[in-house]
């Protein structure tokens, strides 16, 4: 007998179910015994959704397919029910079957959004709204792109047909979680709901321990010591219009636009709970180093970027703010600003973080 998702409310063995695959991700874990590959995502039926982990999964099955899973089991992980598919299980594609899924979404803090949950509900402040038109089946429609932020983090958001207003504080239900170019984002569609709420989003730095990082959200601040500087720093030439890296001294799309030199570098910062790789450019690094843009652009091609970055960062206690990004199954930080901090500042920041996680 096939079980419905709503019926799987405890740890059970030998479960058979028919579900739709809502999301599928693959991860490789390296340890002393070598590499282990596993799959994870979400499944759903007309009664609800559940996360799953699979140690084997048929390569021909895609997101949106309906499958019958035989001999799987459920267990409680982090306080929630999860489905597990192992070598004894069988996943069978049902190509002629369609299924309407009851979409359920938990209200979460933005810092906790991850690809393991296909839909979420969030409360936050809308910023950086940009509207553009797109065409769908010959009909012109609006899409609003912006950020939504709460006291823990911020993420990019796209709203198709539903207007977003700058600085509004809203609750969004049933937003779809996606990832593009390594960044987490939310998509608002026909099944999503937006409503204004009467609450205040604290305007303060979003300090976080490196060990607390779970997914590539944005607008977070990390305080720690720079423990190493990469040797791959270099100078790029960029187009002043599109900001893309140019070759042969001019941009293919804007051949008449002025070009300028920019810096790329990276370093590792440790806060005692972990270490993370941080990427910088001229906009984030030069103000911290006290190097005027005019001076850098004049002398860039005769300088050693590795030496400049190492001199100003190695062994220093700093605070970095930026957006997290997933690259090759590893989360890194694209730095937007750097600030030097004293030992007293560092103690104050540590106290703030500890209060957050008590």
C-alpha positions as CSV (number, residue, x, y, z in Angstrom):
1,X,0.0,0.0,0.0
2,X,1.3,3.4,-1.0
3,X,1.8,5.9,1.8
4,X,0.9,9.6,1.5
5,X,3.4,12.2,2.8
6,X,1.0,13.4,5.5
7,X,1.0,9.9,6.9
8,X,4.8,9.8,7.4
9,X,4.9,11.5,10.7
10,X,7.3,9.3,12.6
11,X,10.4,7.1,11.9
12,X,9.3,4.2,9.8
13,X,10.8,1.4,7.7
14,X,9.8,-0.1,4.3
15,X,7.8,2.8,3.0
16,X,6.3,2.8,-0.5
17,X,5.1,6.1,-1.9
18,X,4.3,7.9,-5.2
19,X,5.6,11.4,-5.3
20,X,6.8,14.3,-7.6
21,X,10.5,15.2,-7.5
22,X,10.5,19.0,-6.6
23,X,14.3,19.5,-6.3
24,X,17.4,17.5,-6.7
25,X,21.0,18.3,-5.6
26,X,24.2,16.4,-5.7
27,X,27.1,16.7,-3.2
28,X,30.5,15.1,-3.0
29,X,32.0,14.7,0.5
30,X,35.8,14.0,0.9
31,X,37.1,12.2,3.9
32,X,40.0,9.9,4.9
33,X,38.3,7.0,3.1
34,X,37.9,8.9,-0.2
35,X,34.9,10.5,-1.8
36,X,31.2,9.9,-1.0
37,X,28.5,11.1,-3.3
38,X,24.9,11.6,-2.1
39,X,21.8,13.3,-3.4
40,X,19.3,15.5,-1.5
41,X,16.2,17.5,-2.3
42,X,12.4,17.7,-1.9
43,X,9.5,15.4,-2.9
44,X,5.8,16.1,-2.6
45,X,2.3,14.8,-3.3
46,X,-1.2,16.2,-2.9
47,X,-0.8,16.1,1.0
48,X,2.5,17.9,1.5
49,X,6.2,17.9,1.0
50,X,9.2,16.3,2.6
51,X,13.0,16.5,2.3
52,X,15.0,13.4,1.3
53,X,18.5,12.1,1.1
54,X,19.5,9.4,-1.3
55,X,22.8,7.4,-1.5
56,X,21.8,6.2,-5.0
57,X,19.5,7.9,-7.5
58,X,18.6,7.1,-11.2
59,X,20.4,9.6,-13.5
60,X,17.5,9.6,-16.0
61,X,15.0,11.1,-13.5
62,X,14.6,14.9,-13.6
63,X,13.0,17.5,-11.4
64,X,9.2,17.5,-12.1
65,X,9.0,13.8,-12.8
66,X,6.6,11.6,-10.8
67,X,8.2,8.5,-9.3
68,X,7.3,5.5,-7.2
69,X,9.8,4.9,-4.4
70,X,9.8,1.5,-2.8
71,X,11.4,0.3,0.4
72,X,12.6,3.8,1.6
73,X,12.5,4.8,5.2
74,X,11.9,7.9,7.3
75,X,13.9,9.3,10.3
76,X,14.0,12.5,12.3
77,X,16.8,14.9,11.3
78,X,17.2,18.3,13.0
79,X,13.8,17.9,14.5
80,X,12.0,17.2,11.2
81,X,11.0,14.0,9.3
82,X,13.2,13.1,6.4
83,X,13.0,10.3,3.8
84,X,16.0,8.2,3.1
85,X,16.7,6.2,-0.1
86,X,19.5,3.6,0.1
87,X,20.8,0.6,-1.8
88,X,17.7,-1.5,-0.9
89,X,15.3,1.1,-2.3
90,X,13.9,1.3,-5.8
91,X,13.0,4.6,-7.6
92,X,10.7,3.9,-10.6
93,X,9.8,6.6,-13.1
94,X,6.1,7.1,-13.9
95,X,6.2,8.9,-17.2
96,X,2.5,9.1,-17.9
97,X,1.5,10.3,-14.4
98,X,1.1,13.9,-13.3
99,X,0.5,15.1,-9.8
100,X,-0.6,18.3,-8.1
101,X,1.6,19.0,-5.1
102,X,0.3,20.7,-2.0
103,X,2.9,23.4,-1.4
104,X,3.8,24.0,2.2
105,X,6.3,26.6,3.3
106,X,7.8,27.3,6.7
107,X,8.3,30.8,8.0
108,X,12.1,31.1,8.3
109,X,14.8,33.7,8.8
110,X,16.6,34.6,5.6
111,X,19.9,33.3,7.0
112,X,18.3,29.8,7.2
113,X,17.0,29.6,3.6
114,X,18.6,26.7,1.6
115,X,18.0,24.6,-1.4
116,X,16.7,21.8,0.8
117,X,13.4,23.7,1.1
118,X,11.8,24.4,-2.3
119,X,9.3,27.0,-0.9
120,X,9.6,29.3,2.1
121,X,7.8,32.1,3.8
122,X,9.8,35.2,5.0
123,X,9.3,38.6,6.5
124,X,11.6,41.4,5.5
125,X,12.3,44.8,4.1
126,X,12.3,45.3,0.3
127,X,15.3,47.3,-1.1
128,X,16.9,48.1,-4.4
129,X,13.7,47.7,-6.5
130,X,14.2,47.6,-10.3
131,X,11.3,47.0,-12.7
132,X,11.6,45.7,-16.2
133,X,9.2,44.3,-18.9
134,X,9.3,40.9,-20.4
135,X,7.1,39.1,-23.0
136,X,5.3,35.9,-22.3
137,X,3.2,34.3,-25.2
138,X,3.0,37.7,-26.8
139,X,1.8,39.5,-23.7
140,X,4.0,42.2,-22.1
141,X,4.4,41.7,-18.3
142,X,6.4,43.2,-15.5
143,X,9.0,41.6,-13.3
144,X,10.3,43.3,-10.2
145,X,13.8,42.5,-9.0
146,X,15.0,43.6,-5.6
147,X,16.4,42.4,-2.3
148,X,14.6,41.3,0.8
149,X,16.4,41.6,4.1
150,X,15.8,40.9,7.8
151,X,18.0,41.1,10.8
152,X,19.9,38.0,9.8
153,X,20.7,38.3,6.1
154,X,19.4,39.4,2.7
155,X,18.7,37.6,-0.6
156,X,17.8,38.6,-4.2
157,X,14.2,38.4,-5.1
158,X,12.2,38.3,-8.4
159,X,8.5,39.0,-8.5
160,X,6.6,38.2,-11.7
161,X,3.5,40.4,-12.0
162,X,3.3,41.3,-8.3
163,X,4.6,44.8,-7.5
164,X,7.4,45.5,-5.0
165,X,7.8,48.9,-3.3
166,X,11.0,50.3,-2.0
167,X,11.4,50.1,1.8
168,X,8.1,48.2,2.3
169,X,8.2,45.6,5.1
170,X,6.2,42.5,3.9
171,X,5.5,38.9,4.5
172,X,5.9,36.7,1.5
173,X,4.4,33.2,1.5
174,X,5.2,30.3,-0.8
175,X,8.3,31.9,-2.4
176,X,10.3,29.4,-4.5
177,X,14.0,29.0,-3.5
178,X,16.4,29.0,-6.4
179,X,20.1,29.4,-7.0
180,X,21.7,31.3,-9.8
181,X,25.4,31.8,-10.4
182,X,26.1,30.5,-6.9
183,X,23.7,32.9,-5.1
184,X,20.5,32.0,-3.3
185,X,17.4,33.9,-4.5
186,X,13.6,33.8,-4.1
187,X,11.0,33.8,-6.9
188,X,7.5,35.1,-6.5
189,X,4.9,33.5,-8.8
190,X,1.2,33.0,-9.2
191,X,1.0,30.8,-6.1
192,X,2.9,33.2,-3.9
193,X,1.3,35.8,-1.6
194,X,2.7,39.2,-0.6
195,X,1.2,41.3,2.2
196,X,2.4,44.3,4.2
197,X,3.2,43.7,7.9
198,X,3.5,46.1,10.8
199,X,7.0,45.3,12.1
200,X,10.4,46.8,12.2
201,X,13.5,45.3,10.7
202,X,16.5,46.2,12.9
203,X,19.1,48.3,11.1
204,X,22.3,46.8,12.3
205,X,25.3,44.8,11.0
206,X,24.4,41.1,10.5
207,X,27.4,39.5,12.4
208,X,27.7,35.8,12.0
209,X,30.1,33.1,13.1
210,X,31.7,31.2,10.2
211,X,30.6,27.9,11.7
212,X,27.0,29.1,11.5
213,X,27.1,29.6,7.7
214,X,24.7,27.1,6.0
215,X,23.8,28.6,2.6
216,X,24.9,31.4,0.2
217,X,22.9,34.3,1.5
218,X,24.0,37.9,1.4
219,X,24.5,41.1,3.4
220,X,26.4,39.4,6.3
221,X,29.4,40.5,8.4
222,X,32.3,38.4,9.6
223,X,34.9,39.6,12.1
224,X,38.3,37.8,12.4
225,X,42.0,37.6,11.6
226,X,43.4,37.3,8.1
227,X,45.4,34.1,8.2
228,X,46.6,33.9,4.6
229,X,46.6,35.8,1.3
230,X,46.3,34.2,-2.1
231,X,49.1,34.5,-4.6
232,X,46.8,34.7,-7.6
233,X,46.0,38.4,-7.2
234,X,46.1,40.4,-10.5
235,X,45.2,43.5,-12.3
236,X,42.3,43.5,-14.8
237,X,41.2,46.1,-17.3
238,X,37.5,46.8,-17.2
239,X,34.9,48.6,-19.4
240,X,33.6,51.8,-17.7
241,X,30.1,51.1,-19.0
242,X,29.4,47.4,-18.5
243,X,32.2,46.7,-15.9
244,X,33.2,43.6,-17.8
245,X,36.9,42.5,-18.2
246,X,38.2,43.6,-21.6
247,X,40.9,42.3,-23.8
248,X,43.2,44.3,-26.2
249,X,42.4,47.5,-24.5
250,X,38.7,48.0,-25.5
251,X,35.3,46.5,-24.9
252,X,33.7,44.5,-27.7
253,X,30.2,45.9,-26.8
254,X,31.3,49.4,-26.0
255,X,34.4,50.0,-28.1
256,X,34.4,53.8,-27.5
257,X,34.0,53.6,-23.8
258,X,37.0,54.4,-21.5
259,X,38.6,51.5,-19.7
260,X,40.2,51.4,-16.3
261,X,42.4,49.0,-14.2
262,X,40.8,47.0,-11.4
263,X,42.2,44.7,-8.8
264,X,41.3,41.1,-8.0
265,X,42.5,39.2,-4.9
266,X,41.6,36.8,-2.2
267,X,42.4,35.9,1.4
268,X,41.3,33.7,4.2
269,X,39.8,35.0,7.4
270,X,39.3,33.0,10.6
271,X,37.1,33.9,13.6
272,X,38.0,30.9,15.8
273,X,35.0,28.9,14.7
274,X,36.1,28.4,11.1
275,X,37.8,29.8,8.1
276,X,36.4,31.2,4.8
277,X,37.9,32.5,1.6
278,X,37.1,36.1,0.8
279,X,37.3,37.7,-2.7
280,X,38.0,41.4,-3.1
281,X,38.2,44.0,-5.9
282,X,39.3,47.6,-6.0
283,X,36.0,49.0,-4.7
284,X,36.2,46.9,-1.5
285,X,39.9,46.9,-0.9
286,X,41.3,50.4,-1.9
287,X,39.2,52.5,0.6
288,X,40.3,50.1,3.5
289,X,44.0,50.4,2.3
290,X,43.8,54.2,2.1
291,X,44.8,54.1,-1.6
292,X,43.0,56.8,-3.7
293,X,41.4,55.5,-6.9
294,X,43.3,58.1,-9.0
295,X,46.6,56.9,-7.6
296,X,45.8,53.3,-8.1
297,X,44.7,53.8,-11.7
298,X,47.8,55.7,-12.4
299,X,50.2,53.2,-10.9
300,X,48.2,49.9,-11.3
301,X,50.2,48.3,-14.1
302,X,53.5,48.9,-12.3
303,X,52.5,47.6,-8.9
304,X,52.6,44.1,-7.4
305,X,48.9,43.4,-6.3
306,X,50.0,40.4,-4.1
307,X,52.4,42.5,-2.2
308,X,49.9,45.3,-1.6
309,X,47.2,43.0,-0.4
310,X,49.5,41.1,1.8
311,X,51.0,44.2,3.4
312,X,47.5,45.6,4.3
313,X,45.7,42.4,5.3
314,X,47.9,39.6,6.6
315,X,47.6,39.1,10.4
316,X,45.1,42.1,10.7
317,X,41.9,41.9,12.7
318,X,39.2,43.1,10.3
319,X,35.4,43.1,9.7
320,X,34.2,42.2,6.2
321,X,30.7,42.6,4.8
322,X,29.5,41.0,1.6
323,X,27.5,38.2,-0.1
324,X,28.1,34.5,0.3
325,X,28.4,32.4,-2.9
326,X,28.5,28.7,-3.6
327,X,31.5,27.7,-5.7
328,X,32.3,24.0,-6.4
329,X,30.4,22.9,-3.3
330,X,32.2,25.4,-1.1
331,X,30.8,28.7,0.2
332,X,33.0,31.8,-0.3
333,X,32.4,35.5,0.5
334,X,32.4,38.3,-2.1
335,X,33.5,41.3,-0.1
336,X,31.8,44.6,-0.5
337,X,33.5,46.5,2.3
338,X,36.4,46.0,4.8
339,X,36.9,47.7,8.2
340,X,39.8,47.5,10.6
341,X,38.7,46.7,14.1
342,X,40.5,47.0,17.4
343,X,40.6,44.3,20.1
344,X,37.9,46.2,22.0
345,X,35.7,46.3,18.9
346,X,36.3,42.6,18.4
347,X,35.1,41.8,22.0
348,X,32.0,43.8,21.4
349,X,31.2,42.1,18.1
350,X,31.8,38.7,19.7
351,X,29.3,39.5,22.5
352,X,26.7,40.6,19.9
353,X,27.1,37.3,18.0
354,X,26.9,35.2,21.2
355,X,23.7,36.9,22.2
356,X,22.3,36.2,18.7
357,X,22.8,32.4,19.1
358,X,21.9,32.0,22.8
